[in-house]
Amino acid sequence: MLLSRLVISKKQVRMTTLTHRARRTEVSKNSEKKMESEEDSNWEKSPDNEDSGDSKDIRLTLMEEVLLLGLKDKEVLLKSDSPTGDVLLDETLKHIKATEPTETVQTWIELLTGETWNPFKLQYQLRNVRERIAKNLVEKGILTTEKQNFLLFDMTTHPVTNTTEKQRLVKKLQDSVLERWVNDPQRMDKRTLALLVLAHSSDVLENVFSSLTDDKYDVAMNRAKDLVELDPEVEGTKPSATEMIWAVLAAFNKS
């Protein structure tokens, strides 16, 4: 249910224009099969094949993780409306709780991001989302705040200072489609799957895989592409599926 609280629009998280790298579009079948065989074997042998979560010192929300990655650096049914301690999430919960009848995921994305043509529902828009998430990361010691002068005005920027935390996050996603690839979304760690879906929908996966070698980059991008191109309607109905993850992907695919 956490993902129902974490709807993020492309416009809110895109802080820079991504530069697409000129790379090969396919990896040879022999190379792909060899890598998959080795990685499946490593996964089965690993005693900690489930993601252990965030680092013990710093805990980030999914929204903060998606924003950090982007730095160059069905109906929503509320199962619990108890406060989360996160201002943005609690604000979202308040809107959802007060809305009757219930709205779809697609509609809530439009309402919360202000991408709606209904002037009577503009009050649902979450304001200054990117800046508020950035300030949270500043408080956690991952970003800092600087003023840059642009001729006639000053602009507030938030450079990354804790590169270790960002690299941990990047490696986590890289491993999920390389060394820890299981070729089955139902076997993936749910939080990692949610992060991949949100990173894809926010156009920041290019940042995640940019440091890989050409061969690994192609494999990672192809696997991520295959994952997000699965039919959300089918995947969401499977026994062990987290339906909200696929509902959000479906909503972004339609936007």
C-alpha positions in Angstrom: 0.0 0.0 0.0 3.0 2.3 0.5 3.2 2.8 -3.3 -0.2 4.3 -3.4 1.2 7.2 -1.4 4.2 7.7 -3.6 2.8 8.8 -6.9 5.3 11.1 -8.6 5.0 12.8 -12.0 7.8 13.0 -14.6 7.8 16.8 -14.3 8.3 16.8 -10.6 11.4 14.7 -10.5 13.2 15.6 -13.7 15.9 18.1 -12.6 18.1 17.8 -15.6 17.8 16.8 -19.3 19.2 13.3 -19.7 21.8 12.8 -22.3 21.3 9.5 -24.1 24.4 7.5 -24.8 25.1 6.1 -28.2 25.3 2.4 -27.6 24.5 -0.9 -29.2 20.8 -1.8 -29.1 21.2 -5.5 -28.6 23.6 -8.0 -26.9 24.4 -11.3 -28.6 22.2 -14.2 -27.6 25.2 -16.3 -26.4 26.5 -13.5 -24.2 23.1 -12.9 -22.7 22.4 -16.6 -22.0 25.8 -17.0 -20.4 25.3 -14.0 -18.1 21.8 -15.1 -17.1 23.0 -18.6 -16.3 25.8 -17.2 -14.1 23.6 -14.7 -12.4 20.8 -17.2 -11.7 23.3 -19.5 -10.1 24.7 -16.6 -7.9 21.2 -15.7 -6.8 20.3 -19.2 -5.7 23.6 -19.6 -3.8 23.4 -16.2 -2.1 22.2 -16.4 1.6 21.0 -12.8 1.4 19.2 -12.9 -1.9 16.5 -10.6 -0.6 17.2 -6.9 -0.5 18.1 -6.0 3.1 16.7 -2.5 2.7 18.2 0.9 3.2 21.5 1.4 5.0 21.2 1.4 8.8 22.3 5.0 9.2 20.1 6.7 6.6 16.6 5.7 5.6 15.1 7.3 2.5 11.6 7.3 1.2 10.9 6.1 -2.3 10.3 9.7 -3.4 13.7 10.7 -2.0 15.4 7.8 -3.7 13.9 8.6 -7.1 14.9 12.3 -6.8 18.4 11.3 -5.7 18.7 9.0 -8.8 17.6 11.9 -11.0 20.2 14.3 -9.8 23.3 14.8 -12.0 23.8 13.6 -10.2 -7.6 0.5 -10.4 -9.0 2.5 -7.5 -7.1 3.7 -4.6 -8.6 2.2 -1.5 -7.1 3.5 1.7 -6.2 0.7 4.0 -4.6 2.9 6.7 -4.9 6.6 7.2 -2.6 6.8 10.2 0.2 9.4 10.0 3.5 8.3 8.5 5.7 11.1 9.8 6.4 12.2 6.2 4.8 15.5 5.4 4.2 14.8 1.7 2.8 11.3 2.4 0.5 12.6 5.1 -0.7 15.4 2.9 -1.5 12.8 0.2 -3.3 10.6 2.7 -5.4 13.5 3.8 -6.6 14.2 0.2 -7.4 10.5 -0.4 -9.3 10.1 2.8 -11.4 13.2 2.2 -12.3 12.3 -1.4 -15.6 10.5 -2.2 -16.2 8.6 -4.3 -12.8 6.9 -4.6 -10.6 7.8 -7.5 -8.4 5.7 -9.8 -4.6 5.7 -9.6 -4.5 7.5 -13.0 -6.8 10.3 -11.6 -4.8 10.7 -8.5 -1.6 11.1 -10.5 -3.3 13.9 -12.4 -4.7 15.5 -9.3 -1.6 15.4 -7.1 0.6 16.8 -9.9 -1.8 19.5 -11.0 -2.1 17.9 -14.5 -5.9 18.2 -14.5 -8.2 20.4 -16.5 -10.8 20.5 -13.7 -10.4 23.8 -11.9 -12.5 22.6 -9.0 -9.9 20.0 -8.1 -6.7 22.1 -8.2 -6.7 22.1 -4.4 -5.4 18.5 -4.5 -2.1 19.5 -6.2 1.0 18.9 -4.0 3.0 22.1 -4.1 6.8 22.4 -4.5 7.3 18.7 -4.3 10.8 18.5 -5.7 12.0 21.3 -3.4 10.4 19.8 -0.4 12.0 16.4 -1.1 15.3 18.0 -1.7 15.1 19.8 1.7 14.5 16.4 3.3 17.6 15.1 1.7 19.5 18.2 3.0 18.4 17.4 6.5 19.6 13.9 6.1 23.0 15.1 5.0 22.8 13.8 1.5 22.4 17.1 -0.3 23.5 20.6 0.5 22.1 24.0 -0.3 23.9 26.5 -2.4 23.1 29.8 -4.2 24.2 30.2 -7.8 24.1 33.6 -9.5 22.6 33.8 -13.0 23.1 37.4 -14.1 19.9 39.1 -12.7 18.8 36.5 -10.1 20.1 33.9 -7.7 19.0 30.3 -7.9 18.9 27.8 -5.1 20.6 24.5 -6.0 21.0 21.2 -4.0 24.3 19.5 -5.0 25.0 15.9 -3.8 27.4 15.8 -0.9 26.9 12.2 0.3 28.1 10.4 -2.8 28.4 7.1 -0.9 24.6 6.9 -0.3 23.9 7.7 -3.9 26.3 5.0 -5.1 24.7 2.5 -2.7 21.4 3.2 -4.3 22.7 3.1 -7.9 24.5 -0.3 -7.2 21.3 -1.6 -5.6 19.4 -1.1 -8.9 22.2 -2.1 -11.1 22.5 -5.4 -9.2 18.8 -6.0 -9.4 19.0 -6.3 -13.2 22.5 -7.9 -13.4 24.0 -10.0 -10.6 20.6 -10.4 -8.8 18.4 -10.7 -11.9 15.8 -13.4 -11.4 13.8 -12.9 -14.6 10.5 -12.9 -12.7 9.0 -9.8 -11.2 7.1 -11.9 -8.7 10.4 -13.0 -7.2 11.9 -9.6 -7.0 12.1 -7.6 -3.8 9.0 -5.5 -3.8 10.6 -2.2 -2.9 13.3 -2.6 -5.5 10.6 -3.4 -8.1 8.7 -0.3 -7.1 11.8 1.8 -7.3 12.6 0.5 -10.8 9.1 1.3 -11.9 9.2 4.8 -10.5 12.7 5.4 -11.8 11.6 4.4 -15.3 8.4 6.5 -15.1 10.6 9.5 -14.0 13.1 9.0 -16.7 16.1 8.5 -14.4 17.1 4.9 -15.3 19.6 6.3 -17.8 21.5 7.9 -14.8 21.4 4.6 -12.9 23.1 2.5 -15.7 25.4 5.2 -17.2 28.5 4.0 -15.3 28.2 0.4 -16.6 30.4 -1.0 -19.4 28.8 -1.2 -22.8 27.8 -4.8 -22.6 26.4 -4.6 -19.1 24.6 -1.4 -20.0 22.8 -3.0 -22.9 21.8 -6.0 -20.8 20.6 -3.8 -17.9 18.6 -1.6 -20.2 17.1 -4.5 -22.1 16.0 -6.2 -18.9 14.6 -3.1 -17.4 12.7 -2.4 -20.7 11.3 -6.0 -20.7 10.2 -5.5 -17.1 8.3 -2.2 -17.6 6.8 -3.4 -20.9 5.0 -6.4 -19.2 1.2 -6.2 -19.2 0.3 -4.5 -15.8 -3.2 -6.0 -16.0 -1.8 -9.5 -16.2 1.1 -9.1 -13.7 -1.2 -7.4 -11.1 -3.5 -10.4 -10.9 -0.8 -13.0 -10.2 -1.0 -14.6 -6.7 2.1 -12.9 -5.2 1.8 -9.6 -7.0 1.7 -6.2 -5.3 -1.2 -4.8 -7.3 -0.5 -1.2 -6.6 2.9 -1.3 -8.2 1.4 -2.5 -11.5 -1.5 -0.1 -11.2 0.9 2.8 -11.0 2.9 1.5 -14.0 -0.3 1.2 -15.9 -1.3 4.8 -15.0 2.1 6.1 -16.1 1.9 4.2 -19.4 -1.3 5.9 -20.2 -0.1 9.4 -19.3 
